[in-house]
Amino acid sequence: MHTVSKGLVGLVALLHLAFFVYESFFWRDEATRLVMVNQGFYNAFLAAGLIWALRRQAKDLATFFLACILVAGLVGGWTAKPVIYAIQALPAFLALVSLRLPTARRSGAAHAAGMLG
């Protein structure tokens, strides 16, 4: 996983941790509070999956969790608020695209020394 991908996957993970905190602890509408706590925990699980993928440098895991987030963002934008397209679906999409970008090839000497990324 290259630096751009790590940064974007990390950003999406941080966003979902922030969604978790807001929905689980700071939601004020009592009529929907319990539903939002549940939704917050789903966001925490998605963030945990992305953090796991980052720690393992696992593109396949990152791809799975980002795809889940992208679909959830598209559904949320369609059924709840269009702003969800921008704050959830778009970052996940950009991170997914970055995972498909080719990584730099190592030269023989740099590869042997483990100097490039």
FITIBA-675574 format. One record per residue (C-alpha): x, y, z. Coordinates in steps of 0.25 Angstrom, whole numbers, padded with zeros to 4 digits, always signed. Each point is the difference from the previous one (the first is absolute). Last residue first. Layout:
BEGIN
XYZ/...
***
This chain:
BEGIN
+0034+0008-0001/+0014+0002-0004/+0012-0003+0008/-0001-0015+0003/+0015-0001-0003/-0002-0011-0011/-0012+0008-0006/+0008+0013+0000/+0011-0008-0008/-0009-0007-0009/-0009+0012-0003/-0013-0001+0007/-0013+0002-0008/-0009+0011+0004/-0014-0005+0004/-0011+0000-0011/-0013+0007+0004/-0011-0010+0004/+0001+0003+0015/-0002+0015-0004/-0013-0002-0007/-0005-0007+0013/+0004+0012+0008/-0007+0010-0009/-0012-0009+0000/+0000+0000+0016/+0002+0015+0001/-0012+0002-0010/-0010-0009+0006/+0001+0005+0015/+0001+0015+0001/-0004+0004-0015/-0011-0010-0002/-0005+0001+0014/-0003+0015-0004/-0012-0006-0008/-0007-0003+0013/-0008-0012+0004/-0004-0010-0011/+0008+0003-0012/+0012+0005+0008/-0001-0011+0010/+0000-0010-0011/+0012+0005-0007/+0007+0002+0013/-0003-0015+0004/+0005-0004-0013/+0013+0007+0001/+0002-0004+0014/-0002-0015-0003/+0010+0002-0012/+0010+0007+0009/-0001-0012+0010/+0002-0010-0012/+0011+0008-0007/+0008+0002+0014/+0000-0015+0002/+0005-0003-0014/+0010+0011+0001/+0006-0006+0012/+0012+0008+0006/-0003-0008+0013/-0001+0012+0009/-0007+0008-0011/-0010-0011-0002/-0003-0001+0015/-0002+0015+0001/-0010-0002-0012/-0007-0011+0007/-0001+0008+0013/-0005+0012-0007/-0012-0009-0006/-0002-0005+0014/-0001+0014+0006/-0010+0004-0011/-0009-0012+0004/+0001+0005+0014/-0005+0014-0004/-0012-0006-0007/-0004-0008+0013/+0002+0013+0008/-0008+0007-0011/-0012-0009+0002/+0000+0002+0015/+0000+0015-0002/-0011+0001-0010/-0012+0005+0009/+0010+0006+0010/+0006+0010-0010/+0013+0004+0006/+0011-0008-0007/+0013+0003+0008/+0005-0014+0005/-0003-0011-0011/-0003+0008-0012/+0011+0010+0002/+0011-0010+0005/-0003-0010-0011/+0000+0011-0011/+0013+0004+0005/+0006-0014+0000/-0006-0001-0014/+0007+0013-0005/+0013-0005+0006/-0001-0013-0008/-0003+0007-0012/+0012+0009+0002/+0009-0012+0003/-0005-0006-0013/+0004+0013-0007/+0014+0001+0006/+0003-0015-0002/-0004+0001-0014/+0008+0013-0003/+0012-0007+0007/+0000-0013-0008/-0006-0013+0004/
***
